[in-house]
Amino acid sequence: MLEDSTFVESSITNVKFINCQMNNVILADAKFKNTDFRGSNIEGLQINISQLKGAILDPFQAAYILQRYANVIVKAVDEETTDNA
């Protein structure tokens, strides 16, 4: 249970945060090397997308990060696309 924890300017190497509650965790200026977050709940994660080098994510986490921090829309091939232009 790491919810609302702070790892500001941390260097996190060879750590597995597998299936952890990591809602609202602050990872500002943290550095990762072989750091595994797969299966963890990362809703509200506070991080800069450029910091994620060295982190291991599952596909759901990657989609969440892309949508939240890079404004990328992630959809399966069979999902309908709507054009609001």
C-alpha positions as CSV (number, residue, x, y, z in Angstrom):
1,M,0.0,0.0,0.0
2,L,1.9,3.0,-1.3
3,E,-1.0,5.3,-2.0
4,D,-0.2,9.0,-1.6
5,S,3.6,8.3,-1.2
6,T,6.3,10.6,-2.3
7,F,9.5,9.6,-4.1
8,V,10.8,13.0,-5.2
9,E,14.2,12.9,-6.8
10,S,14.6,9.2,-6.0
11,S,16.8,6.8,-7.8
12,I,14.8,3.5,-8.0
13,T,16.8,0.6,-9.4
14,N,15.7,-3.1,-9.7
15,V,12.5,-2.6,-7.7
16,K,9.3,-4.4,-8.4
17,F,6.1,-2.5,-7.4
18,I,3.9,-5.4,-8.7
19,N,0.2,-5.2,-7.8
20,C,0.7,-2.3,-5.4
21,Q,-1.8,0.5,-4.7
22,M,0.1,3.5,-6.0
23,N,-2.8,6.0,-6.5
24,N,-1.6,9.6,-6.3
25,V,2.1,8.7,-5.9
26,I,4.4,11.6,-6.5
27,L,7.5,10.6,-8.6
28,A,8.7,14.0,-9.5
29,D,12.3,13.9,-10.9
30,A,12.7,10.2,-10.0
31,K,15.0,8.1,-12.1
32,F,14.2,4.5,-12.9
33,K,16.3,1.5,-14.0
34,N,14.6,-1.8,-14.4
35,T,11.7,-0.7,-12.2
36,D,8.6,-2.8,-12.6
37,F,5.1,-1.2,-12.0
38,R,3.1,-3.9,-13.7
39,G,-0.3,-4.6,-12.2
40,S,-0.2,-1.7,-9.9
41,N,-2.9,0.9,-9.7
42,I,-1.3,4.2,-10.8
43,E,-4.4,6.4,-11.1
44,G,-3.4,10.0,-10.3
45,L,0.3,9.3,-10.6
46,Q,2.3,12.5,-10.6
47,I,5.2,12.2,-13.0
48,N,6.6,13.8,-16.2
49,I,6.3,11.3,-19.1
50,S,9.9,12.0,-20.1
51,Q,11.0,10.5,-16.7
52,L,9.7,7.0,-17.5
53,K,12.8,5.7,-19.2
54,G,13.7,2.5,-17.3
55,A,10.2,1.8,-16.0
56,I,8.3,-1.3,-16.9
57,L,4.6,-0.9,-17.4
58,D,1.7,-3.2,-18.5
59,P,-0.4,-2.2,-21.6
60,F,-3.2,-0.7,-19.4
61,Q,-0.7,1.5,-17.5
62,A,1.0,2.6,-20.8
63,A,-2.4,3.6,-22.3
64,Y,-3.3,5.5,-19.1
65,I,0.1,7.4,-19.1
66,L,-0.2,8.2,-22.9
67,Q,-3.7,9.5,-22.5
68,R,-3.1,11.5,-19.3
69,Y,0.3,13.0,-20.1
70,A,0.7,13.0,-23.9
71,N,-2.9,13.6,-24.9
72,V,-2.7,10.4,-27.1
73,I,-6.0,8.6,-27.7
74,V,-5.5,4.9,-27.2
75,K,-8.2,2.6,-28.7
76,A,-8.4,-1.0,-29.8
77,V,-8.6,-1.5,-33.6
78,D,-12.3,-2.5,-33.4
79,E,-13.3,0.6,-31.5
80,E,-15.2,3.3,-33.4
81,T,-13.5,6.6,-34.0
82,T,-15.6,9.8,-33.8
83,D,-14.5,13.0,-35.5
84,N,-15.5,16.1,-33.7
85,A,-13.9,18.5,-36.2
